[in-house]
Amino acid sequence: MVFTLETRDAKTMGRCGRLSGPHGTVPTPVFMPVGTQGTVKTLTSQELVDLGARIILSNAYHLYLRPGDQLVAEAGGLHRFASWPLSILTDSGGYQVFSLQGLSKVTDEGVRFQSHLDGSYHFFTPEKVVDIQRNLGSDICMVLDECAPYPCDYQNARTAHERSVKWALRSLEHFRGNRPVHSKEQALYAIVQGSIYHDLRTENLQTLVEKKFDGYAIGGLAVGEPADIMAEITELCTRQLPEELPRYLMGVGRPEDLVTAISLGVDMFDCVIPTRNGRNGTVYTSEGKMVLKNRRYESDFDPIDRNCSCPACRHYSRSYLRHLFQAGEILAMRLATLHNLYFYMDLVGRARQAIQRKKYDAFMRQFFTDYQTNNKSANE
């Protein structure tokens, strides 16, 4: 996918652009709903399109285990298999190495892991992960990396950083030496690691930039570090990454994290927060984060968000949503997910408009004033 930088903000590092590829154009900054298994839980493809999604994220690790990347290839690729007409980014499975540590063993050659589904053993190399994503046919593929935990001592962070660089270079060589399984071209993004250590991040980034990947992700954040450290490392990276290529902050995040990272020059985001929290009854609104299961909403007949025009807010009340959650109805999860994704899409859309007007600084100040004040009152 080709990235075109269109506008920079006047007072921040915020920028907007477009990613153009075989499955359409994606305006940036962009939030990618997470469809780990080839589906964004509870929603159809058409509902996602109607919400404004132009790219989703799926996971190579999970799709390899079930239903299998070979089967997806036989179906014509993930786009056809999932009936998703627009762009797809596939994560490599590196985060699963981090999150499923008890089931995996990492060496310089690759990762041996035990399936969380049936206990079977598998071995991922950087090359195999590229092959899996070739079979899936995603528009953007990610290299295999090792995500250091937080906190992490310097030596372990260096080991993970050096291993990630070697894996990235092996991935790139294999990617360039093999054609796509399907007719559409694919892009390969590198992932900058190095934990919270400035010298490791810089060393990692400079090596990867020299090899000219199609885009660059910032990994190893949103793993428990404080928000100010996340912002510090993000800015360290964005100030050194190529201006002409997309920047993707992996696994982030909360609405306030998105607003901050956009001001630091990030173009792409993904996170399970809006969908996972929605299924559990937490929604995001202009009045702050709201837990619909709370008793205070039992007789509250207002919409989830008075300022929202999503399908849930147009037709249903907080009281009704609370009733659905209390009754264990599937519709509760669907409506809360619809609302949360609409909120996220609207948020990044308004951020893009503010950058185009070169007034992102004012937009950001207003967001934090409203969101922090309202978040306090909504949960008192």
Secondary structure, 3 states (H helix, E strand, C coil): CEEEEEEECCCCCCEEEEEEECCEEEEECEEECECCCCCCCCCCHHHHHHHCCCEEEEEHHHHHHCCCHHHHHHCCCHHHHHCCCCEEEEECCHHHHHHCHHHEEECCCCEEEECCCCCCEEEECHHHHHHHHHHHCCCEEECCCCCCCCCCCHHHHHHHHHHHHHHHHHHHHHHHCCCCCCCCCCEEEEEECCCCCHHHHHHHHHHHHHCCCCEEEECCCCCCCCHHHHHHHHHHHHCCCCCCCCEEECCCCCHHHHHHHHHCCCCEEECCHHHHHHHCCEEEECCEEEECCCHHHCCCCCCCCCCCCCHHHHHCCHHHHHHHHHHCCHHHHHHHHHHHHHHHHHHHHHHHHHHHCCCHHHHHHHHHHHHHHHHHHHCC
